[in-house]
Amino acid sequence: MNSLQALPVRNCAVSLSAFHDENKGQVVVQVKDEGAGMPREIIARITEPFFTTKADSGGTGLGLSISYAIIKDHSGSLEFESEPGKGTIATVKLPVYEGAEVAVI
């Protein structure tokens, strides 16, 4: 939702990719948008509980905070790359459960 809300116009894109990094034993999910992007000061705070840049439109600042906590509890990571005016990439990395089979589609 954050990526969609960051789009400046309707013809900008949001893309999703997922893959299994066999070398690192991780499943990687990336969401990339062509939105407004964020300065470093905001990226540094976006997983803090109750931090929001959308308070005027109903944002509570809990979505990324809760997501970050769940991912961290599963020994994963949530990383962001962004540049103002050029969009954002959010990357979730989760370890593959050793007994699990990973389907390649």
MMTF fields as JSON, N, C-alpha, C and O atoms, coordinates in Angstrom:
{
  "mmtfVersion": "1.0.0",
  "mmtfProducer": "UNKNOWN",
  "numBonds": 419,
  "numAtoms": 420,
  "numGroups": 105,
  "numChains": 1,
  "numModels": 1,
  "chainsPerModel": [1],
  "groupsPerChain": [105],
  "chainIdList": ["A"],
  "bondAtomList": [4, 2, 8, 6, 12, 10, 16, 14, 20, 18, 24, 22, 28, 26, 32, 30, 36, 34, 40, 38, 44, 42, 48, 46, 52, 50, 56, 54, 60, 58, 64, 62, 68, 66, 72, 70, 76, 74, 80, 78, 84, 82, 88, 86, 92, 90, 96, 94, 100, 98, 104, 102, 108, 106, 112, 110, 116, 114, 120, 118, 124, 122, 128, 126, 132, 130, 136, 134, 140, 138, 144, 142, 148, 146, 152, 150, 156, 154, 160, 158, 164, 162, 168, 166, 172, 170, 176, 174, 180, 178, 184, 182, 188, 186, 192, 190, 196, 194, 200, 198, 204, 202, 208, 206, 212, 210, 216, 214, 220, 218, 224, 222, 228, 226, 232, 230, 236, 234, 240, 238, 244, 242, 248, 246, 252, 250, 256, 254, 260, 258, 264, 262, 268, 266, 272, 270, 276, 274, 280, 278, 284, 282, 288, 286, 292, 290, 296, 294, 300, 298, 304, 302, 308, 306, 312, 310, 316, 314, 320, 318, 324, 322, 328, 326, 332, 330, 336, 334, 340, 338, 344, 342, 348, 346, 352, 350, 356, 354, 360, 358, 364, 362, 368, 366, 372, 370, 376, 374, 380, 378, 384, 382, 388, 386, 392, 390, 396, 394, 400, 398, 404, 402, 408, 406, 412, 410, 416, 414],
  "bondOrderList": [1, 1, 1, 1, 1, 1, 1, 1, 1, 1, 1, 1, 1, 1, 1, 1, 1, 1, 1, 1, 1, 1, 1, 1, 1, 1, 1, 1, 1, 1, 1, 1, 1, 1, 1, 1, 1, 1, 1, 1, 1, 1, 1, 1, 1, 1, 1, 1, 1, 1, 1, 1, 1, 1, 1, 1, 1, 1, 1, 1, 1, 1, 1, 1, 1, 1, 1, 1, 1, 1, 1, 1, 1, 1, 1, 1, 1, 1, 1, 1, 1, 1, 1, 1, 1, 1, 1, 1, 1, 1, 1, 1, 1, 1, 1, 1, 1, 1, 1, 1, 1, 1, 1, 1],
  "groupList": [{"groupName": "MET", "atomNameList": ["N", "CA", "C", "O"], "elementList": ["N", "C", "C", "O"], "formalChargeList": [0, 0, 0, 0], "bondAtomList": [1, 0, 2, 1, 3, 2], "bondOrderList": [1, 1, 2], "singleLetterCode": "M", "chemCompType": "L-PEPTIDE LINKING"}, {"groupName": "ASN", "atomNameList": ["N", "CA", "C", "O"], "elementList": ["N", "C", "C", "O"], "formalChargeList": [0, 0, 0, 0], "bondAtomList": [1, 0, 2, 1, 3, 2], "bondOrderList": [1, 1, 2], "singleLetterCode": "N", "chemCompType": "L-PEPTIDE LINKING"}, {"groupName": "SER", "atomNameList": ["N", "CA", "C", "O"], "elementList": ["N", "C", "C", "O"], "formalChargeList": [0, 0, 0, 0], "bondAtomList": [1, 0, 2, 1, 3, 2], "bondOrderList": [1, 1, 2], "singleLetterCode": "S", "chemCompType": "L-PEPTIDE LINKING"}, {"groupName": "LEU", "atomNameList": ["N", "CA", "C", "O"], "elementList": ["N", "C", "C", "O"], "formalChargeList": [0, 0, 0, 0], "bondAtomList": [1, 0, 2, 1, 3, 2], "bondOrderList": [1, 1, 2], "singleLetterCode": "L", "chemCompType": "L-PEPTIDE LINKING"}, {"groupName": "GLN", "atomNameList": ["N", "CA", "C", "O"], "elementList": ["N", "C", "C", "O"], "formalChargeList": [0, 0, 0, 0], "bondAtomList": [1, 0, 2, 1, 3, 2], "bondOrderList": [1, 1, 2], "singleLetterCode": "Q", "chemCompType": "L-PEPTIDE LINKING"}, {"groupName": "ALA", "atomNameList": ["N", "CA", "C", "O"], "elementList": ["N", "C", "C", "O"], "formalChargeList": [0, 0, 0, 0], "bondAtomList": [1, 0, 2, 1, 3, 2], "bondOrderList": [1, 1, 2], "singleLetterCode": "A", "chemCompType": "L-PEPTIDE LINKING"}, {"groupName": "PRO", "atomNameList": ["N", "CA", "C", "O"], "elementList": ["N", "C", "C", "O"], "formalChargeList": [0, 0, 0, 0], "bondAtomList": [1, 0, 2, 1, 3, 2], "bondOrderList": [1, 1, 2], "singleLetterCode": "P", "chemCompType": "L-PEPTIDE LINKING"}, {"groupName": "VAL", "atomNameList": ["N", "CA", "C", "O"], "elementList": ["N", "C", "C", "O"], "formalChargeList": [0, 0, 0, 0], "bondAtomList": [1, 0, 2, 1, 3, 2], "bondOrderList": [1, 1, 2], "singleLetterCode": "V", "chemCompType": "L-PEPTIDE LINKING"}, {"groupName": "ARG", "atomNameList": ["N", "CA", "C", "O"], "elementList": ["N", "C", "C", "O"], "formalChargeList": [0, 0, 0, 0], "bondAtomList": [1, 0, 2, 1, 3, 2], "bondOrderList": [1, 1, 2], "singleLetterCode": "R", "chemCompType": "L-PEPTIDE LINKING"}, {"groupName": "CYS", "atomNameList": ["N", "CA", "C", "O"], "elementList": ["N", "C", "C", "O"], "formalChargeList": [0, 0, 0, 0], "bondAtomList": [1, 0, 2, 1, 3, 2], "bondOrderList": [1, 1, 2], "singleLetterCode": "C", "chemCompType": "L-PEPTIDE LINKING"}, {"groupName": "PHE", "atomNameList": ["N", "CA", "C", "O"], "elementList": ["N", "C", "C", "O"], "formalChargeList": [0, 0, 0, 0], "bondAtomList": [1, 0, 2, 1, 3, 2], "bondOrderList": [1, 1, 2], "singleLetterCode": "F", "chemCompType": "L-PEPTIDE LINKING"}, {"groupName": "HIS", "atomNameList": ["N", "CA", "C", "O"], "elementList": ["N", "C", "C", "O"], "formalChargeList": [0, 0, 0, 0], "bondAtomList": [1, 0, 2, 1, 3, 2], "bondOrderList": [1, 1, 2], "singleLetterCode": "H", "chemCompType": "L-PEPTIDE LINKING"}, {"groupName": "ASP", "atomNameList": ["N", "CA", "C", "O"], "elementList": ["N", "C", "C", "O"], "formalChargeList": [0, 0, 0, 0], "bondAtomList": [1, 0, 2, 1, 3, 2], "bondOrderList": [1, 1, 2], "singleLetterCode": "D", "chemCompType": "L-PEPTIDE LINKING"}, {"groupName": "GLU", "atomNameList": ["N", "CA", "C", "O"], "elementList": ["N", "C", "C", "O"], "formalChargeList": [0, 0, 0, 0], "bondAtomList": [1, 0, 2, 1, 3, 2], "bondOrderList": [1, 1, 2], "singleLetterCode": "E", "chemCompType": "L-PEPTIDE LINKING"}, {"groupName": "LYS", "atomNameList": ["N", "CA", "C", "O"], "elementList": ["N", "C", "C", "O"], "formalChargeList": [0, 0, 0, 0], "bondAtomList": [1, 0, 2, 1, 3, 2], "bondOrderList": [1, 1, 2], "singleLetterCode": "K", "chemCompType": "L-PEPTIDE LINKING"}, {"groupName": "GLY", "atomNameList": ["N", "CA", "C", "O"], "elementList": ["N", "C", "C", "O"], "formalChargeList": [0, 0, 0, 0], "bondAtomList": [1, 0, 2, 1, 3, 2], "bondOrderList": [1, 1, 2], "singleLetterCode": "G", "chemCompType": "PEPTIDE LINKING"}, {"groupName": "ILE", "atomNameList": ["N", "CA", "C", "O"], "elementList": ["N", "C", "C", "O"], "formalChargeList": [0, 0, 0, 0], "bondAtomList": [1, 0, 2, 1, 3, 2], "bondOrderList": [1, 1, 2], "singleLetterCode": "I", "chemCompType": "L-PEPTIDE LINKING"}, {"groupName": "THR", "atomNameList": ["N", "CA", "C", "O"], "elementList": ["N", "C", "C", "O"], "formalChargeList": [0, 0, 0, 0], "bondAtomList": [1, 0, 2, 1, 3, 2], "bondOrderList": [1, 1, 2], "singleLetterCode": "T", "chemCompType": "L-PEPTIDE LINKING"}, {"groupName": "TYR", "atomNameList": ["N", "CA", "C", "O"], "elementList": ["N", "C", "C", "O"], "formalChargeList": [0, 0, 0, 0], "bondAtomList": [1, 0, 2, 1, 3, 2], "bondOrderList": [1, 1, 2], "singleLetterCode": "Y", "chemCompType": "L-PEPTIDE LINKING"}],
  "groupTypeList": [0, 1, 2, 3, 4, 5, 3, 6, 7, 8, 1, 9, 5, 7, 2, 3, 2, 5, 10, 11, 12, 13, 1, 14, 15, 4, 7, 7, 7, 4, 7, 14, 12, 13, 15, 5, 15, 0, 6, 8, 13, 16, 16, 5, 8, 16, 17, 13, 6, 10, 10, 17, 17, 14, 5, 12, 2, 15, 15, 17, 15, 3, 15, 3, 2, 16, 2, 18, 5, 16, 16, 14, 12, 11, 2, 15, 2, 3, 13, 10, 13, 2, 13, 6, 15, 14, 15, 17, 16, 5, 17, 7, 14, 3, 6, 7, 18, 13, 15, 5, 13, 7, 5, 7, 16],
  "groupIdList": [1, 2, 3, 4, 5, 6, 7, 8, 9, 10, 11, 12, 13, 14, 15, 16, 17, 18, 19, 20, 21, 22, 23, 24, 25, 26, 27, 28, 29, 30, 31, 32, 33, 34, 35, 36, 37, 38, 39, 40, 41, 42, 43, 44, 45, 46, 47, 48, 49, 50, 51, 52, 53, 54, 55, 56, 57, 58, 59, 60, 61, 62, 63, 64, 65, 66, 67, 68, 69, 70, 71, 72, 73, 74, 75, 76, 77, 78, 79, 80, 81, 82, 83, 84, 85, 86, 87, 88, 89, 90, 91, 92, 93, 94, 95, 96, 97, 98, 99, 100, 101, 102, 103, 104, 105],
  "secStructList": [7, 2, 2, 2, 2, 2, 7, 1, 1, 6, 6, 7, 7, 3, 3, 3, 3, 3, 3, 3, 3, 6, 6, 6, 6, 3, 3, 3, 3, 3, 3, 3, 3, 7, 1, 7, 7, 7, 7, 2, 2, 2, 2, 6, 6, 6, 6, 1, 6, 6, 7, 7, 1, 7, 4, 4, 4, 6, 7, 7, 1, 7, 2, 2, 2, 2, 2, 2, 2, 2, 2, 2, 2, 6, 6, 7, 3, 3, 3, 3, 3, 3, 3, 6, 6, 6, 3, 3, 3, 3, 3, 3, 3, 3, 3, 7, 7, 6, 6, 7, 7, 7, 7, 7, 7],
  "xCoordList": [0.819, 0.0, 0.866, 0.555, 1.948, 2.809, 3.326, 3.351, 3.74, 4.25, 3.171, 3.429, 1.98, 0.89, 0.556, 0.299, 0.557, 0.237, 1.327, 1.066, 2.526, 3.636, 3.679, 4.451, 2.864, 2.904, 2.359, 1.274, 3.099, 2.647, 1.5, 0.649, 1.485, 0.424, 0.081, 0.866, -1.062, -1.559, -0.736, -0.763, -0.014, 0.733, 2.126, 2.892, 2.463, 3.7, 3.481, 2.346, 4.561, 4.454, 4.915, 5.71, 4.377, 4.863, 5.11, 4.235, 6.292, 6.583, 6.979, 7.505, 6.709, 7.015, 7.839, 7.511, 8.901, 9.686, 10.032, 10.147, 10.192, 10.563, 11.484, 11.299, 12.473, 13.37, 14.013, 14.006, 14.567, 15.272, 16.769, 17.301, 17.434, 18.889, 19.498, 19.676, 19.809, 20.318, 21.636, 21.863, 22.504, 23.812, 23.675, 24.461, 22.689, 22.502, 21.4, 21.19, 20.692, 19.614, 18.469, 17.906, 18.13, 17.092, 16.053, 16.332, 14.862, 13.836, 13.84, 13.798, 13.889, 13.973, 12.743, 12.418, 12.065, 10.903, 11.205, 11.575, 11.043, 11.287, 10.046, 9.395, 9.743, 8.695, 9.388, 10.043, 9.235, 9.871, 8.79, 7.89, 8.887, 7.9, 8.575, 9.758, 7.812, 8.267, 7.663, 7.252, 7.619, 6.995, 7.919, 8.932, 7.532, 8.224, 9.603, 10.431, 9.857, 11.129, 11.171, 10.268, 12.232, 12.365, 13.797, 14.737, 13.965, 15.325, 15.818, 15.021, 17.115, 17.729, 17.163, 17.034, 16.828, 16.314, 15.017, 14.768, 14.205, 12.939, 13.189, 12.624, 14.023, 14.33, 14.844, 14.505, 15.65, 16.221, 15.153, 15.409, 13.952, 12.919, 11.673, 10.811, 11.545, 10.253, 9.806, 8.631, 10.675, 10.23, 9.991, 9.679, 10.135, 9.848, 8.334, 7.581, 7.887, 6.45, 5.93, 6.549, 4.811, 4.081, 4.746, 4.267, 5.841, 6.418, 5.648, 5.535, 5.123, 4.394, 4.609, 4.799, 4.576, 4.593, 3.192, 2.975, 2.237, 0.876, -0.158, -1.29, 0.219, -0.719, -1.966, -3.057, -1.806, -2.949, -3.926, -5.07, -3.497, -4.383, -4.698, -5.123, -4.488, -4.89, -3.81, -4.114, -2.566, -1.49, -1.234, -1.235, -1.011, -0.746, 0.728, 1.156, 1.505, 2.912, 3.143, 4.177, 2.195, 2.358, 2.62, 3.17, 2.249, 2.374, 3.787, 4.021, 4.731, 6.117, 6.762, 7.631, 6.348, 6.879, 6.496, 7.338, 5.243, 4.771, 5.409, 5.848, 5.458, 6.081, 7.537, 7.99, 8.264, 9.667, 9.816, 10.707, 8.952, 9.034, 8.774, 9.468, 7.786, 7.478, 8.638, 9.048, 9.163, 10.288, 11.506, 12.175, 11.793, 12.936, 12.741, 13.695, 11.499, 11.208, 11.422, 11.611, 11.395, 11.63, 13.067, 13.347, 13.959, 15.389, 15.626, 16.595, 14.742, 14.881, 15.302, 15.633, 15.28, 15.612, 14.663, 14.113, 14.484, 13.68, 14.565, 14.971, 14.865, 15.803, 15.139, 14.257, 15.575, 15.012, 16.121, 17.154, 15.884, 16.736, 15.798, 14.741, 16.177, 15.296, 16.073, 17.118, 15.538, 16.101, 14.932, 14.065, 14.913, 13.811, 13.66, 14.63, 12.429, 12.116, 12.358, 12.053, 12.908, 13.238, 12.628, 12.874, 11.863, 11.201, 11.931, 12.954, 11.364, 11.853, 11.842, 10.987, 12.802, 12.826, 12.815, 13.689, 11.816, 11.753, 12.101, 11.528, 13.039, 13.494, 13.309, 13.798, 12.594, 12.411, 13.248, 13.151, 14.069, 14.868, 14.537, 14.64, 14.134, 13.801, 14.586, 14.746, 15.075, 15.806, 14.857, 13.696, 15.378, 14.608, 14.674, 15.751, 13.527, 13.464, 14.188, 13.929, 15.075, 15.936, 15.181, 15.668, 14.015, 13.261, 12.291, 11.579, 12.251, 11.28, 11.79, 12.992, 10.859, 11.196, 10.818, 9.729, 11.69, 11.419, 11.015, 11.763, 9.823, 9.332, 9.845, 9.744, 10.387, 10.837, 9.791, 9.496, 9.241, 8.174, 8.705, 7.962],
  "yCoordList": [-1.187, 0.0, 1.257, 2.227, 1.239, 2.422, 2.77, 3.941, 1.76, 2.01, 2.61, 3.565, 2.067, 2.597, 4.029, 4.863, 4.315, 5.664, 6.67, 7.872, 6.205, 7.104, 7.494, 8.374, 6.857, 7.146, 8.541, 8.888, 9.341, 10.707, 10.767, 11.653, 9.829, 9.771, 8.308, 7.418, 8.061, 6.696, 5.848, 4.622, 6.446, 5.633, 5.235, 4.629, 5.557, 5.079, 3.642, 3.229, 2.892, 1.465, 1.091, 1.782, -0.032, -0.749, -2.167, -2.774, -2.695, -4.066, -4.907, -4.406, -6.183, -7.136, -8.264, -8.785, -8.636, -9.788, -10.624, -10.112, -11.899, -12.818, -13.883, -14.335, -14.272, -15.323, -16.013, -15.499, -17.185, -17.962, -17.768, -18.161, -17.175, -17.021, -18.267, -18.321, -19.255, -20.527, -20.373, -21.058, -19.488, -19.297, -18.796, -19.176, -17.951, -17.395, -18.099, -17.803, -19.029, -19.745, -18.824, -18.94, -17.911, -16.926, -16.866, -17.152, -16.489, -16.079, -14.564, -13.955, -13.954, -12.498, -11.995, -12.477, -11.016, -10.384, -8.894, -8.257, -8.343, -6.912, -6.24, -6.752, -5.076, -4.213, -2.928, -2.259, -2.594, -1.401, -0.482, -0.917, 0.798, 1.741, 2.901, 3.175, 3.563, 4.764, 5.993, 6.945, 5.953, 7.013, 8.17, 8.378, 8.919, 10.152, 9.926, 10.837, 8.728, 8.48, 9.139, 9.89, 8.851, 9.38, 9.806, 9.165, 10.881, 11.256, 10.311, 9.62, 10.286, 9.396, 9.583, 8.62, 10.813, 11.082, 10.322, 9.862, 10.195, 9.47, 7.972, 7.242, 7.496, 6.059, 5.572, 4.47, 6.377, 5.992, 5.788, 5.131, 6.345, 6.293, 5.493, 5.292, 5.031, 4.496, 3.215, 2.86, 2.515, 1.33, 1.63, 0.724, 2.883, 3.27, 3.259, 3.747, 2.705, 2.741, 4.179, 5.057, 4.4, 5.672, 6.764, 7.898, 6.446, 7.436, 7.362, 6.293, 8.493, 8.534, 9.867, 10.9, 9.82, 11.051, 11.329, 12.288, 10.468, 10.573, 10.793, 10.323, 11.501, 11.724, 12.47, 12.237, 13.368, 14.148, 13.311, 13.722, 12.148, 11.294, 9.974, 9.01, 9.933, 8.774, 7.761, 6.704, 8.034, 7.093, 7.01, 8.027, 5.785, 5.6, 5.362, 5.497, 5.013, 4.726, 3.362, 3.132, 2.453, 1.119, 0.027, -1.017, 0.231, -0.81, -1.321, -2.524, -0.45, -0.885, -1.311, -2.182, -0.711, -1.092, -2.529, -3.31, -2.876, -4.234, -5.214, -6.294, -4.839, -5.703, -5.976, -7.119, -4.944, -5.079, -6.043, -6.892, -5.917, -6.775, -8.239, -9.128, -8.496, -9.871, -10.462, -11.595, -9.701, -10.178, -10.45, -11.471, -9.55, -9.724, -10.953, -11.686, -11.183, -12.354, -13.664, -14.713, -13.605, -14.782, -14.795, -15.455, -14.065, -13.995, -13.42, -13.778, -12.534, -11.901, -10.451, -9.95, -9.793, -8.37, -7.635, -8.216, -6.365, -5.461, -4.264, -3.534, -4.067, -3.021, -2.107, -2.527, -0.852, 0.124, 0.852, 1.202, 1.068, 1.925, 2.953, 2.601, 4.221, 5.243, 6.498, 6.792, 7.218, 8.506, 9.42, 9.053, 10.607, 11.518, 11.719, 11.987, 11.584, 11.755, 10.525, 10.532, 9.463, 8.282, 6.987, 5.931, 7.028, 5.825, 5.123, 5.586, 3.979, 3.231, 1.737, 1.248, 1.025, -0.428, -0.925, -0.575, -1.744, -2.395, -3.862, -4.516, -4.377, -5.752, -6.508, -6.095, -7.623, -8.521, -9.762, -10.362, -10.14, -11.357, -12.239, -11.823, -13.48, -14.441, -15.723, -16.17, -16.317, -17.568, -18.686, -18.727, -19.588, -20.751, -21.774, -22.086, -22.289, -23.334, -24.566, -24.993, -25.134, -26.204, -27.416, -28.102, -27.7, -28.864, -28.548, -29.434, -27.297, -26.884, -27.126, -27.077, -27.388, -27.469, -26.146, -25.629, -25.593, -24.329, -24.649, -25.277, -24.208, -24.445, -23.344, -22.163, -23.723, -22.762, -22.734, -23.752, -21.569, -21.42, -20.73, -20.513],
  "zCoordList": [0.0, 0.0, 0.0, -0.69, 0.769, 0.82, -0.568, -0.946, -1.331, -2.682, -3.568, -4.3, -3.508, -4.328, -3.946, -4.815, -2.658, -2.196, -2.55, -2.581, -2.815, -3.144, -4.617, -4.997, -5.449, -6.88, -7.167, -6.701, -7.928, -8.207, -9.229, -9.158, -10.168, -11.176, -11.442, -11.115, -12.021, -12.202, -13.168, -13.063, -14.092, -15.053, -14.549, -15.298, -13.314, -12.705, -12.23, -11.992, -12.096, -11.81, -10.408, -9.771, -9.965, -8.795, -9.284, -9.9, -9.015, -9.439, -8.231, -7.238, -8.353, -7.295, -7.892, -8.958, -7.207, -7.64, -6.419, -5.305, -6.645, -5.568, -6.147, -7.276, -5.363, -5.823, -4.631, -3.513, -4.894, -3.886, -4.108, -5.146, -3.152, -3.211, -2.559, -1.342, -3.383, -2.871, -2.127, -1.13, -2.593, -1.956, -0.523, 0.346, -0.274, 1.068, 1.845, 3.022, 1.203, 1.887, 2.271, 3.359, 1.375, 1.661, 0.55, -0.614, 0.948, 0.001, 0.023, 1.092, -1.149, -1.256, -2.005, -3.09, -1.404, -2.031, -2.132, -1.145, -3.338, -3.538, -4.11, -5.021, -3.544, -4.081, -4.514, -3.714, -5.789, -6.346, -6.886, -7.604, -6.532, -7.056, -7.772, -7.569, -8.599, -9.31, -8.636, -9.3, -7.319, -6.541, -6.255, -6.922, -5.236, -4.884, -4.274, -4.268, -3.764, -3.097, -1.731, -1.362, -0.979, 0.382, 0.648, 0.177, 1.399, 1.82, 2.92, 3.555, 3.137, 4.131, 5.53, 6.287, 5.871, 7.224, 7.479, 8.593, 6.457, 6.613, 6.585, 7.399, 5.667, 5.61, 6.96, 7.39, 7.623, 8.914, 9.982, 10.991, 9.775, 10.814, 10.442, 11.298, 9.206, 8.771, 9.465, 9.362, 10.155, 10.893, 12.379, 13.152, 12.772, 14.162, 14.385, 13.543, 15.517, 15.803, 15.846, 16.447, 15.215, 15.184, 14.348, 14.334, 13.651, 12.74, 11.428, 10.829, 10.986, 9.721, 9.03, 9.673, 7.728, 6.938, 6.404, 5.662, 6.795, 6.27, 7.369, 7.255, 8.427, 9.528, 9.071, 9.59, 8.097, 7.61, 6.789, 6.593, 6.306, 5.514, 6.221, 5.584, 7.535, 8.316, 8.62, 9.174, 8.284, 8.585, 10.075, 10.769, 10.575, 12.005, 12.3, 13.446, 11.29, 11.51, 12.126, 12.754, 11.954, 12.531, 11.499, 11.851, 10.254, 9.237, 9.068, 9.19, 8.793, 8.594, 9.911, 9.922, 11.005, 12.309, 12.644, 13.088, 12.435, 12.706, 11.725, 12.119, 10.456, 9.446, 9.799, 9.732, 10.17, 10.544, 11.726, 11.722, 12.735, 13.919, 13.559, 14.053, 12.706, 12.293, 11.509, 11.758, 10.57, 9.747, 10.624, 10.462, 11.542, 12.455, 13.348, 13.61, 13.82, 14.651, 13.894, 14.509, 12.571, 11.741, 11.186, 10.185, 11.844, 11.493, 10.099, 9.429, 9.669, 8.365, 8.475, 9.55, 7.323, 7.302, 6.366, 5.431, 6.634, 5.815, 5.513, 6.417, 4.216, 3.809, 2.792, 2.042, 2.776, 1.859, 1.108, 1.678, -0.174, -0.999, -1.601, -2.125, -1.53, -2.058, -2.399, -1.817, -3.348, -3.715, -4.068, -4.862, -3.478, -3.796, -5.304, -6.014, -5.769, -7.182, -8.041, -9.233, -7.444, -8.244, -7.728, -8.31, -6.682, -6.198, -5.077, -4.572, -4.703, -3.553, -3.861, -4.599, -3.287, -3.339, -1.894, -1.101, -1.564, -0.258, -0.478, -1.349, 0.31, 0.159, 1.467, 2.518, 1.378, 2.515, 2.239, 1.169, 3.211, 3.103, 4.295, 5.449, 3.984, 5.029, 4.807, 3.671, 5.892, 5.733, 5.308, 5.715, 4.483, 4.085, 5.205, 5.714, 5.581, 6.592, 6.06, 4.935, 6.838, 6.35, 5.842, 4.943, 6.383, 5.934, 4.817, 4.344, 4.39, 3.382, 1.982, 1.72, 1.09, -0.319, -0.955, -0.705, -1.768, -2.44, -3.87, -4.619, -4.232, -5.593, -6.503, -6.173, -7.631, -8.627, -9.722, -10.349, -9.942, -10.945, -12.173, -13.13]
}
